Amino acid sequence: MSSCCGAAGYRRVFGPRFARRLARGYRRRGLDPASRRVVEFLASQGPEGASVLEIGGGVGAIQLELLRRGAARTTNLELVDSYEAVAAELAAAAGVSGRVVRRQLDIATDPEAVAPHDVVVLHRVVCCYPDHARLLAAAADRATRLLVLSHPADRLLLRALAVLENLGLRAAGTPFRTYVHSPAAMLAVLQEHGLDPVHDDRGAVWQVVGLVRRAGGTGNDERPGPAGPGRSCAGEGMTGIEPA
């Protein structure tokens, strides 16, 4: 989702084979532990009737779980089309195809193309984007109620693994890179855009942070209208680190 490598670079890492592997894992075992932590936080906040925007939601597993818990509709944004076939299969099997919108769009470069949503999810996405400030600012301004972010924990081992992974990607001629951004810097951007942290779940690999819209905070408070024909309401993971 950035100019660091363009859509072609992302497609080389997050291609159809990767998408099929994610879908197969979800069908067999449900959500992975890190994704489950994201859903548990949102479930505790009452997702009933909410519109959900997920940036880089992959095959849409988190969205399906939120729809099962009462969310009204979801929108997924991707840079590439690698996930679309299997995501459509999963949504159809769950009987929610009419409540899911999927778009190819970089919200960081075109935030006004996306309507505000009650809830915004960025799960294992910011580690794939070099300009975290631009991405998070755009995401925060689309969240009228809640935002949940997961990112690699700020640990020396994870930083070292990211360096090794990037060396391997460079050796393979792949322009995609992973990033371990400063948690304090990311939180500062979200707070500047009117969100306050209420949840901090630090796992061995992934840190899950939940934020709520501050009363009178900045951000677009317009609520999205009904999804449907003619109206749009709107990567998964560091490739070398298993979810936890």
C-alpha positions in Angstrom: 0.0 0.0 0.0 2.7 2.5 -0.8 5.2 3.8 -3.2 8.0 1.7 -1.6 7.4 -1.1 -4.0 4.0 -0.5 -5.6 1.2 -3.0 -6.1 3.5 -5.4 -8.0 5.8 -5.6 -5.0 3.0 -6.5 -2.7 1.6 -9.0 -5.1 4.9 -10.9 -5.2 4.6 -11.4 -1.4 0.8 -11.5 -0.9 -0.3 -13.4 -4.0 -3.1 -15.9 -4.6 -1.1 -18.7 -3.1 -0.7 -16.7 0.1 -4.4 -15.9 0.1 -5.4 -19.6 -0.3 -3.2 -20.5 2.6 -4.8 -17.9 4.8 -8.3 -19.1 3.8 -7.4 -22.7 4.4 -6.1 -22.0 7.8 -9.3 -20.0 8.7 -11.6 -22.8 7.5 -9.7 -25.4 9.5 -8.9 -23.5 12.7 -10.8 -20.2 12.7 -9.0 -17.0 13.6 -5.3 -17.1 14.6 -4.5 -15.9 18.1 -3.6 -12.4 17.2 -6.7 -11.9 15.0 -8.8 -13.4 17.8 -7.4 -10.7 20.2 -8.5 -8.0 17.8 -12.0 -9.4 17.6 -12.3 -9.9 21.4 -11.5 -6.2 22.0 -14.1 -5.1 19.4 -16.7 -7.6 20.8 -16.2 -6.1 24.2 -17.1 -2.6 22.8 -20.4 -3.8 21.3 -20.1 -4.2 17.5 -23.9 -4.6 17.0 -25.1 -2.5 14.1 -21.6 -1.0 13.4 -20.1 -0.3 10.0 -16.5 -1.7 9.9 -13.7 -0.6 7.7 -10.7 -2.9 7.5 -7.5 -1.8 5.8 -5.6 -4.7 4.4 -8.0 -7.3 5.7 -6.8 -10.0 3.4 -9.4 -12.8 3.0 -11.8 -11.0 5.4 -11.7 -13.4 8.4 -11.9 -10.7 11.0 -14.8 -9.1 9.2 -16.7 -12.4 9.0 -16.4 -12.8 12.8 -17.6 -9.2 13.4 -20.6 -9.8 11.1 -21.4 -12.9 13.1 -21.3 -10.8 16.2 -23.8 -8.3 14.9 -21.8 -5.7 12.8 -24.1 -4.3 10.1 -21.6 -4.3 7.2 -17.9 -4.2 6.4 -15.6 -2.7 3.8 -12.2 -4.1 3.0 -9.4 -2.1 1.3 -6.5 -3.7 -0.5 -3.8 -2.6 -2.9 -3.9 -5.9 -4.9 -6.6 -8.3 -6.1 -4.9 -11.5 -4.8 -7.4 -12.1 -2.1 -10.7 -11.4 -4.0 -11.6 -14.9 -5.2 -11.1 -16.7 -1.8 -12.6 -13.8 0.1 -15.8 -14.0 -2.0 -15.9 -17.8 -1.3 -15.7 -17.3 2.4 -18.3 -14.5 2.5 -20.7 -16.6 0.4 -20.2 -19.6 2.6 -21.0 -17.4 5.6 -24.1 -16.0 3.9 -22.9 -12.4 4.2 -21.9 -11.5 0.6 -24.4 -8.7 0.5 -23.0 -7.1 3.6 -19.3 -7.0 2.4 -17.8 -4.4 0.1 -14.3 -4.9 -1.2 -12.2 -2.2 -2.9 -8.7 -1.7 -4.3 -7.5 1.6 -2.9 -4.6 3.1 -1.0 -6.3 5.1 1.8 -3.1 6.8 2.7 -2.9 8.5 -0.7 -6.7 8.9 -1.3 -8.4 9.1 2.1 -11.4 11.1 0.9 -12.4 8.3 -1.4 -13.5 6.3 1.7 -16.5 7.2 3.7 -16.3 7.3 7.5 -17.1 4.1 9.4 -17.9 3.4 13.0 -15.0 1.0 13.4 -11.6 0.9 11.6 -9.3 -2.1 11.8 -5.6 -2.2 10.9 -4.4 -5.7 11.7 -0.8 -6.5 10.8 -0.8 -3.8 8.2 1.3 -0.9 9.5 4.3 -3.1 9.5 4.0 -3.4 5.7 3.8 0.4 5.1 6.9 2.7 5.3 5.0 6.0 6.1 3.1 5.0 9.2 2.1 8.6 10.0 0.3 9.1 6.6 -1.5 5.7 6.9 -2.6 6.1 10.5 -3.7 9.7 10.0 -6.0 8.7 7.1 -7.3 5.7 9.0 -8.0 7.7 12.2 -10.0 10.3 10.3 -12.3 7.5 8.9 -13.1 6.2 12.4 -16.1 7.8 14.1 -16.1 5.5 17.1 -13.3 3.0 17.4 -10.0 2.1 15.9 -8.0 -1.1 16.6 -4.4 -1.4 15.5 -2.0 -4.4 15.8 1.7 -4.0 15.2 4.9 -5.9 16.0 5.9 -5.4 19.6 8.9 -3.2 20.1 11.4 -5.9 20.9 15.0 -6.2 19.9 14.5 -9.8 18.5 11.6 -8.7 16.3 13.6 -5.8 14.9 16.5 -8.2 14.2 14.1 -10.6 12.4 12.7 -7.7 10.3 16.3 -6.8 9.3 17.0 -10.4 8.3 13.7 -10.7 6.4 14.4 -7.5 4.5 17.9 -8.8 3.6 16.3 -11.9 2.2 13.8 -10.0 0.2 16.5 -7.7 -1.2 18.6 -10.8 -2.2 15.5 -12.2 -3.9 15.0 -9.0 -5.9 11.6 -8.3 -4.1 11.1 -4.6 -3.4 8.6 -5.3 -0.6 9.9 -4.5 3.0 8.7 -4.9 6.5 8.9 -2.3 9.2 8.9 -2.2 13.0 7.7 1.4 13.7 7.9 3.1 17.0 4.8 2.3 19.1 5.0 5.8 20.7 5.2 7.5 17.4 2.2 5.6 16.0 0.1 6.3 19.1 1.0 10.0 18.9 -0.4 10.2 15.4 -3.7 8.6 16.4 -4.0 10.8 19.4 -3.4 13.9 17.3 -6.4 12.8 15.2 -8.8 12.6 18.1 -8.4 9.0 19.4 -7.6 7.9 22.9 -6.1 4.5 23.8 -8.3 2.3 26.1 -6.8 -1.1 25.5 -3.2 -2.3 25.2 -2.7 -6.1 24.8 1.0 -6.9 24.4 1.7 -10.4 23.1 5.0 -12.0 22.4 4.9 -10.8 18.8 1.9 -8.7 18.2 0.7 -5.7 20.3 -3.0 -4.9 19.9 -4.1 -1.3 20.7 -7.7 -0.2 20.9 -8.7 3.5 20.8 -11.9 5.4 21.1 -13.0 8.6 19.5 -12.5 11.5 21.9 -15.6 13.6 22.6 -15.2 16.6 20.3 -12.1 15.0 18.8 -10.9 15.7 15.3 -11.9 13.5 12.5 -14.8 13.2 10.1 -18.0 12.4 12.1 -20.1 11.9 9.1 -21.7 8.4 9.3 -21.8 6.2 6.2 -25.1 5.7 4.4 -26.4 2.2 3.5 -24.2 0.1 1.4 -25.5 -1.2 -1.9 -25.3 -1.1 -5.6 -23.8 2.2 -6.8 -22.5 3.2 -3.3 -19.2 2.3 -1.7 -18.9 2.4 2.1 -15.5 2.4 1.9 -1.7 -7.8 3.7 -1.7 -9.6 5.9 1.1 -10.0 8.3 4.9 -9.8 8.4 5.8 -12.7 6.2 8.5 -14.0 8.4 6.8 -13.9 11.7 4.0 -16.2 12.8 0.9 -14.6 14.4 0.7 -14.7 18.2 
